[in-house]
Amino acid sequence: MSVSSVNGSTKTRSNRSASPTPCCHKPSTRSIFVFSGGSACNSLCQILQSITINISYILGVSDNGGSTSEILRVTGGPSIGDLRSRLTRLINTEDGDAETIAERIVIKELLSYRLPADGEEASIRHEWTQIVEGTHRLWSEISVEKKETIRGFLTLFHFEILKRAHKRFDYRNGSIGNFFLTGARLFFNSLEAAIFLFAAITGISEPTTVIPMISTNHMVTIAALLEDESTIVGQCEISHPSVQQRTGDAYVAEANGDHVLAKVNSNIIFDKHDCGKLPARIKRIYYINEYGQEIFPKANPKCIQLLSRKHTLLYSIGSLYTSIMPCLVLRGVGNAIAYSTSLRNKILMLNGTVDRETEGYTAIDFLQAIVDGLNFSRQVDASAAHAECKSPSVLAEQALTFPVSPCIDSEPASKFITHLIYLDNSQIPVDPEAIQRLGIATIKVSGSPDAQGNPTYEQDELWEILDELVQ
């Protein structure tokens, strides 16, 4: 592997044996704040947890694909699919006594289980009924107290679906973990309380935490403005739209005042690798309300606090515009990263391949998108502060055009990113010298092809790099 500093010097490290297993942890002050991709970042969890358990995984709540799409259509609320995926990945099935490990394995199997994607509707509903009633084979090795706790929230979810029977919930490909988290969220009226319960039952203990980037109990929707000035609404529609679609009005007002998806693109079944090209490059990602107007949400206060306490920031591999950028454009994030006194290294892990969102991108394009998004966050903060000085009448006039304020100077890339890690066989062009001129060190890591032939990071070498960079 080679590591280039910002002045272009290069040194070589030997490839020592590195075994990224989370079985032993020495007392350490090292800590990591991870802007996490969805399923892509799951492959990094074991490596990161072997370096330090003081990690906060931050995930967006705008995903509207797969099992989540049907939950959103019928019950509303924030997306929980990526959160559930990360929580199940973090269930430790290696440490502890044999009985504890055995139970965690079967709980992980239950909360990772999906109902069949194909088959007769009656058969799929029958299997779901077996799970709710506690007679399914998946319950066989789970202790009574944990079984009845999990089943209680699955029953609550089932009750909420029955209350909305006219919407004909589609159980195909349904994630039991998603159903459990949703039941808990509806009971507590809090997504973060539901996450806490999930972690407590599965043995995920602090300081490892999974945190939604927006603290809300309502639906969150993103949109993409393309360079041809057209707009695409919805994360799944941006990233991997379904072939089969139900079109119509996006939202309907419920009697309790909540807005939920009424007729949306059906994304229960989709193929991330066969979704066609975007008509133009993405110009920016933004949030919209139920009426399609742009809004400017605040980041979860916990995330802002953690950015002032953690020592290492990691922008994970994953979808740039639908996993990472929705976290970065929120109010408070740009300033928190640029002016954090605790963050020592701010590391971007570059993907090995492009996708529908980033076709034709170079490493510089990835960097520019992140920097633009974070500076946009800072501009919105300045606009909000400017608006607070106005009278209510002026604010009312500016409501539809917010943000309006004097422009602030953009911060350079080096304020947000200190290191770029990339693959030596990356399909994304990387110009180390150009990146170093931005004040960012470049680190090249050996890559190997996965089962589909796409370049992926060599685990041992990546562990060695991150072990040295994490502060």
C-alpha positions, 0 to 999 in steps of 0.5 A: 500500500502507498500513502501520499501526504499533502506535499506528495511524499510517499512512504511504504508500510509493510503488510503485517497480519491483521485479524479484524475480530472484535473479541478483544478490546484494549482500553482506548480513547479512540472514537469514530463518528461514521456517516454510514452508507446503508448495506454497503457500510455493513461490510466495514462493521467488523473492522471498525468494531475491532479498532474501537467499540466507541463508534456512532453509526449515523444513518439517514431516514429517507429510504423508501425501498423494499419492505420499508416502502410498504410500511411507509405507505400504510403507517407513515413515519421515518424509514427504518430499513437501514437502521435495522440492517445496521443493528442486526449486523452489530449483534455480537455472536462471538463474545460471551458464554455459549448460552448467550451466543446461541440465543443471540444467533437465533434472535439475529436470525429472527430479526433478519428474516424476510417473508417470501418475496414470491408465492401465494398471498395466503401462504405468506400471510399464514407464515406471518400469523405463525410469527405473530402467534409465536408458533413459527420455528424461528422462536424455538431457541429464544428465551420466554422473556425476550420472545414475549417482548419481541412478539408484543411489538410485532403484535402491536404492528399487526394491530396497526396494520389491521386498523388500516385494512383498507390499505391492504398491506403487502407482506411480500419480502417483509422484514421481521426486524422492520416490523418489530422496530415499527411496532416499537416506534409506534408504541413509544412514539419515538424512533430512538426509543425503538432503537434503544429497545432493539439494542437492549434485547440484542446485547448491543451496548454503549459506547457503540450506538446507532443514531438516526440523522434526523430525530423525527416520528414522521416521514422524511422525503428527499428529492434530487435536482438534476443538471437539466433542472428536472427533479426526481422525488424519493430515495428509491426513485433516485437510486434504484427505481422499481420496474413496476410502479403505482403512480398517483398522488404521493401523500394523503392526510390521515384523520390524525393529521399525519401525512402518509404515502397513498399511491407511490412507486411500488419498490418492494422488489427492485434490482439495484443493478438494473435500473437504467441511467439518470437523464442528467447528473445530480446537481444537489439533494434536498428535503421536501415536505408533503406538498413538494416544497423544499424544507431545511431540517435540523440534524439530530442534536445528538449528532451535532454533540457527537461531532464535538466529542469524537476524534475521527470522522469517517465518510463511509462507502455507500451511495453518495447522493442517497446515503451520505449526502442526505446526512450532510446537507442538514442544518448544523452539520457543515459548521459542526464538521468544519469547526470541531475541535475534537475531530483530528482526522476526517476520512473519506473512503472512496467507493470502488465503483460508480452507480446510477447516481455517480456514473462518470464521476472521478474522485474529485467529483465525489469530493466536490459533492461532499464539500458543496453539500457541507457548505450548503449546510453552512449557508442555510445556518447563516440564512436561519440566523439572518431570518431570526433577526427579521420581524414576523411579517418579513419572515412570512414574506420570505417563507417560500424563498428561504434561505435568504441571507448575505452569502458566506464564504465557502470553506475549502475541502481540507476543512471537511476531509483530511484523508482520502482512502481509495482502491488501487484497482478502483473503477473511479479515476483518482488523481492523487496530486490534484487531491493533495493540492486541495490539502487532502492526503491520499492513501492507496489500498490494495483491492480484489474483485468480489463475486461480481468482479467489482473491486473491494477493499482487502480487509487486512490492509484496510484494517491496518490503515484505519487502525493507524488513522483512527484517533 
